[in-house]
Structure formats: C-alpha cells, structure tokens
C-alpha cells in the first residue's frame, strides 16, 4: 500500500488506515493515540516517514502545536510560545516577546526586541506581544523588562539604536565634542562655558586647571578642553587671562 498509516484489517485480507490523531501500533495490528506533542491528520504517509509528526516540522512553524485531539495544529497567541512538551502554550520568557505569527522551525518564537526590531532601545510591552521604546534619558534594564535611568555621565535621546551600540552614550563620543556633558535630565548634551571643562564624572563642569584656558568651543574627543596658551596659541609668551577664557601676552621685559 506504500502507506505507513495502514495496518491489516481484522481478517487480514486487506488494509485499513488509522484515523486522524492516531498511528499504527508497534505490532501493526491496530491503531494507538499519537504520542504527546505530535499529530496526524489521518492521511496516507510514505513508509519512510512518521505518521505522527510535530507541528513545527510538518507545518514549518515553530509557533504551532497539536490541537486537543491531535488531528491538526493550532498556533500560540501573541505573547506565548509552545511549551517544551509541545502540548500547549506558555508565556514568553521575561524580556522576550511574540506577535503570534508563524515562525521558521530554526528560529525562536519568543525573541528579544533588540534583535528582532534591530533596536537596542526597545523592550517587550506589558503583555509581551510587541515592543516599546525607552524614552529619552533612559535605557532598557538588564532584564529587558522595562526602562531605567541612563548611568551618570551618559545620555539618550530616545531614538532607535543599533543592537551593537549602546543606548546611553557619552556626549564626548556621540557629539564628537569633548566639551559636552549630559544635561540635567540626560536627554541631550550641554557645553561647558569658556574657562571650564567637563568634570571627571562627566556630570557637569569645573574650572580649568591653573595655567590652562578654554574658549568654550567644541573640542575633538581626542583633544583636551583646557589647554596651555603656549601650545594652543603657538606662543610661548602667552598665558591664560584671569577668567581662563583666553590668553594674554607678557609685556616686554617679562
């Protein structure tokens, strides 16, 4: 019969097929229920194939599992995935989401927003059916279940960010300006005024060190904000003025 779903009838004069949800038993004398996590629609099956199959492989959908009578497949709703036994659905793990659509058997049903949405600033919404973005000044927490304030000395403008990048960044690198530091709510960057430079914590400004000056302009991240007049003005006779915002020259004889 070239049919793995067939078995000899009672008087062994021909063959019958097992109904949907069942398969021939090991003795090939009748039918038995499909194993848990598999299904059969009762159709003919090649002898080199299994009668009862997983929905993931047969339907090419990792989000599918056998229905109650194992005669076909159902899909898990958004926010859920098939359980390990493939007998029903379970909530997506914390920090992941599912939109309830079909998924390739070689992929995960519940995914991180960072990878799936190509956005490191995204995290699963409350019911794990989609993704939300953290607002300016915040980033997804380590558990990827919500948002947290940017670390001190960094900022975020709330826009989408590549998964290989950080959400909260230093103003020096992101704005290409060593004279910039995060504003009070960490949503953008401010510049230090003339005579000052960002402090070591990059949370505000401090006076330039003695003997140096700053004119308050943007500065390359690989340069110093407060500089000596000798180097910056290319003049060994120059020194910072009283408020360290520029340079004066020593008079003749000094």
Secondary structure as a PSIPRED ss2 file (coil, helix, strand):
# PSIPRED VFORMAT (PSIPRED V4.0)

   1 X C   1.000  0.000  0.000
   2 X C   1.000  0.000  0.000
   3 X C   1.000  0.000  0.000
   4 X C   1.000  0.000  0.000
   5 X C   1.000  0.000  0.000
   6 X E   0.000  0.000  1.000
   7 X E   0.000  0.000  1.000
   8 X E   0.000  0.000  1.000
   9 X C   1.000  0.000  0.000
  10 X C   1.000  0.000  0.000
  11 X C   1.000  0.000  0.000
  12 X C   1.000  0.000  0.000
  13 X C   1.000  0.000  0.000
  14 X C   1.000  0.000  0.000
  15 X E   0.000  0.000  1.000
  16 X E   0.000  0.000  1.000
  17 X E   0.000  0.000  1.000
  18 X C   1.000  0.000  0.000
  19 X C   1.000  0.000  0.000
  20 X C   1.000  0.000  0.000
  21 X C   1.000  0.000  0.000
  22 X E   0.000  0.000  1.000
  23 X E   0.000  0.000  1.000
  24 X E   0.000  0.000  1.000
  25 X C   1.000  0.000  0.000
  26 X C   1.000  0.000  0.000
  27 X C   1.000  0.000  0.000
  28 X C   1.000  0.000  0.000
  29 X C   1.000  0.000  0.000
  30 X C   1.000  0.000  0.000
  31 X E   0.000  0.000  1.000
  32 X E   0.000  0.000  1.000
  33 X E   0.000  0.000  1.000
  34 X C   1.000  0.000  0.000
  35 X C   1.000  0.000  0.000
  36 X C   1.000  0.000  0.000
  37 X C   1.000  0.000  0.000
  38 X C   1.000  0.000  0.000
  39 X E   0.000  0.000  1.000
  40 X C   1.000  0.000  0.000
  41 X C   1.000  0.000  0.000
  42 X C   1.000  0.000  0.000
  43 X C   1.000  0.000  0.000
  44 X C   1.000  0.000  0.000
  45 X C   1.000  0.000  0.000
  46 X C   1.000  0.000  0.000
  47 X C   1.000  0.000  0.000
  48 X C   1.000  0.000  0.000
  49 X C   1.000  0.000  0.000
  50 X C   1.000  0.000  0.000
  51 X C   1.000  0.000  0.000
  52 X C   1.000  0.000  0.000
  53 X E   0.000  0.000  1.000
  54 X C   1.000  0.000  0.000
  55 X H   0.000  1.000  0.000
  56 X H   0.000  1.000  0.000
  57 X H   0.000  1.000  0.000
  58 X H   0.000  1.000  0.000
  59 X C   1.000  0.000  0.000
  60 X C   1.000  0.000  0.000
  61 X C   1.000  0.000  0.000
  62 X C   1.000  0.000  0.000
  63 X C   1.000  0.000  0.000
  64 X E   0.000  0.000  1.000
  65 X E   0.000  0.000  1.000
  66 X E   0.000  0.000  1.000
  67 X C   1.000  0.000  0.000
  68 X C   1.000  0.000  0.000
  69 X C   1.000  0.000  0.000
  70 X C   1.000  0.000  0.000
  71 X C   1.000  0.000  0.000
  72 X C   1.000  0.000  0.000
  73 X E   0.000  0.000  1.000
  74 X E   0.000  0.000  1.000
  75 X E   0.000  0.000  1.000
  76 X C   1.000  0.000  0.000
  77 X C   1.000  0.000  0.000
  78 X C   1.000  0.000  0.000
  79 X C   1.000  0.000  0.000
  80 X E   0.000  0.000  1.000
  81 X E   0.000  0.000  1.000
  82 X E   0.000  0.000  1.000
  83 X C   1.000  0.000  0.000
  84 X C   1.000  0.000  0.000
  85 X C   1.000  0.000  0.000
  86 X C   1.000  0.000  0.000
  87 X C   1.000  0.000  0.000
  88 X C   1.000  0.000  0.000
  89 X E   0.000  0.000  1.000
  90 X E   0.000  0.000  1.000
  91 X E   0.000  0.000  1.000
  92 X C   1.000  0.000  0.000
  93 X C   1.000  0.000  0.000
  94 X C   1.000  0.000  0.000
  95 X C   1.000  0.000  0.000
  96 X C   1.000  0.000  0.000
  97 X E   0.000  0.000  1.000
  98 X C   1.000  0.000  0.000
  99 X C   1.000  0.000  0.000
 100 X C   1.000  0.000  0.000
 101 X C   1.000  0.000  0.000
 102 X C   1.000  0.000  0.000
 103 X C   1.000  0.000  0.000
 104 X C   1.000  0.000  0.000
 105 X C   1.000  0.000  0.000
 106 X C   1.000  0.000  0.000
 107 X C   1.000  0.000  0.000
 108 X C   1.000  0.000  0.000
 109 X C   1.000  0.000  0.000
 110 X C   1.000  0.000  0.000
 111 X E   0.000  0.000  1.000
 112 X C   1.000  0.000  0.000
 113 X H   0.000  1.000  0.000
 114 X H   0.000  1.000  0.000
 115 X H   0.000  1.000  0.000
 116 X H   0.000  1.000  0.000
 117 X C   1.000  0.000  0.000
 118 X C   1.000  0.000  0.000
 119 X C   1.000  0.000  0.000
 120 X C   1.000  0.000  0.000
 121 X C   1.000  0.000  0.000
 122 X E   0.000  0.000  1.000
 123 X E   0.000  0.000  1.000
 124 X E   0.000  0.000  1.000
 125 X C   1.000  0.000  0.000
 126 X C   1.000  0.000  0.000
 127 X C   1.000  0.000  0.000
 128 X C   1.000  0.000  0.000
 129 X C   1.000  0.000  0.000
 130 X C   1.000  0.000  0.000
 131 X E   0.000  0.000  1.000
 132 X E   0.000  0.000  1.000
 133 X E   0.000  0.000  1.000
 134 X C   1.000  0.000  0.000
 135 X C   1.000  0.000  0.000
 136 X C   1.000  0.000  0.000
 137 X C   1.000  0.000  0.000
 138 X E   0.000  0.000  1.000
 139 X E   0.000  0.000  1.000
 140 X E   0.000  0.000  1.000
 141 X C   1.000  0.000  0.000
 142 X C   1.000  0.000  0.000
 143 X C   1.000  0.000  0.000
 144 X C   1.000  0.000  0.000
 145 X C   1.000  0.000  0.000
 146 X C   1.000  0.000  0.000
 147 X E   0.000  0.000  1.000
 148 X E   0.000  0.000  1.000
 149 X E   0.000  0.000  1.000
 150 X C   1.000  0.000  0.000
 151 X C   1.000  0.000  0.000
 152 X C   1.000  0.000  0.000
 153 X C   1.000  0.000  0.000
 154 X C   1.000  0.000  0.000
 155 X E   0.000  0.000  1.000
 156 X C   1.000  0.000  0.000
 157 X C   1.000  0.000  0.000
 158 X C   1.000  0.000  0.000
 159 X C   1.000  0.000  0.000
 160 X C   1.000  0.000  0.000
 161 X C   1.000  0.000  0.000
 162 X C   1.000  0.000  0.000
 163 X C   1.000  0.000  0.000
 164 X C   1.000  0.000  0.000
 165 X C   1.000  0.000  0.000
 166 X C   1.000  0.000  0.000
 167 X C   1.000  0.000  0.000
 168 X C   1.000  0.000  0.000
 169 X E   0.000  0.000  1.000
 170 X C   1.000  0.000  0.000
 171 X H   0.000  1.000  0.000
 172 X H   0.000  1.000  0.000
 173 X H   0.000  1.000  0.000
 174 X H   0.000  1.000  0.000
 175 X C   1.000  0.000  0.000
 176 X C   1.000  0.000  0.000
 177 X C   1.000  0.000  0.000
 178 X C   1.000  0.000  0.000
 179 X C   1.000  0.000  0.000
 180 X E   0.000  0.000  1.000
 181 X E   0.000  0.000  1.000
 182 X E   0.000  0.000  1.000
 183 X C   1.000  0.000  0.000
 184 X C   1.000  0.000  0.000
 185 X C   1.000  0.000  0.000
 186 X C   1.000  0.000  0.000
 187 X C   1.000  0.000  0.000
 188 X C   1.000  0.000  0.000
 189 X E   0.000  0.000  1.000
 190 X E   0.000  0.000  1.000
 191 X E   0.000  0.000  1.000
 192 X C   1.000  0.000  0.000
 193 X C   1.000  0.000  0.000
 194 X C   1.000  0.000  0.000
 195 X C   1.000  0.000  0.000
 196 X E   0.000  0.000  1.000
 197 X E   0.000  0.000  1.000
 198 X E   0.000  0.000  1.000
 199 X C   1.000  0.000  0.000
 200 X C   1.000  0.000  0.000
 201 X C   1.000  0.000  0.000
 202 X C   1.000  0.000  0.000
 203 X C   1.000  0.000  0.000
 204 X C   1.000  0.000  0.000
 205 X E   0.000  0.000  1.000
 206 X E   0.000  0.000  1.000
 207 X E   0.000  0.000  1.000
 208 X C   1.000  0.000  0.000
 209 X C   1.000  0.000  0.000
 210 X C   1.000  0.000  0.000
 211 X C   1.000  0.000  0.000
 212 X C   1.000  0.000  0.000
 213 X E   0.000  0.000  1.000
 214 X C   1.000  0.000  0.000
 215 X C   1.000  0.000  0.000
 216 X C   1.000  0.000  0.000
 217 X C   1.000  0.000  0.000
 218 X C   1.000  0.000  0.000
 219 X C   1.000  0.000  0.000
 220 X C   1.000  0.000  0.000
 221 X C   1.000  0.000  0.000
 222 X C   1.000  0.000  0.000
 223 X C   1.000  0.000  0.000
 224 X C   1.000  0.000  0.000
 225 X C   1.000  0.000  0.000
 226 X C   1.000  0.000  0.000
 227 X E   0.000  0.000  1.000
 228 X C   1.000  0.000  0.000
 229 X H   0.000  1.000  0.000
 230 X H   0.000  1.000  0.000
 231 X H   0.000  1.000  0.000
 232 X H   0.000  1.000  0.000
 233 X C   1.000  0.000  0.000
 234 X C   1.000  0.000  0.000
 235 X C   1.000  0.000  0.000
 236 X C   1.000  0.000  0.000
 237 X C   1.000  0.000  0.000
 238 X E   0.000  0.000  1.000
 239 X E   0.000  0.000  1.000
 240 X E   0.000  0.000  1.000
 241 X C   1.000  0.000  0.000
 242 X C   1.000  0.000  0.000
 243 X C   1.000  0.000  0.000
 244 X C   1.000  0.000  0.000
 245 X C   1.000  0.000  0.000
 246 X C   1.000  0.000  0.000
 247 X E   0.000  0.000  1.000
 248 X E   0.000  0.000  1.000
 249 X E   0.000  0.000  1.000
 250 X C   1.000  0.000  0.000
 251 X C   1.000  0.000  0.000
 252 X C   1.000  0.000  0.000
 253 X C   1.000  0.000  0.000
 254 X C   1.000  0.000  0.000
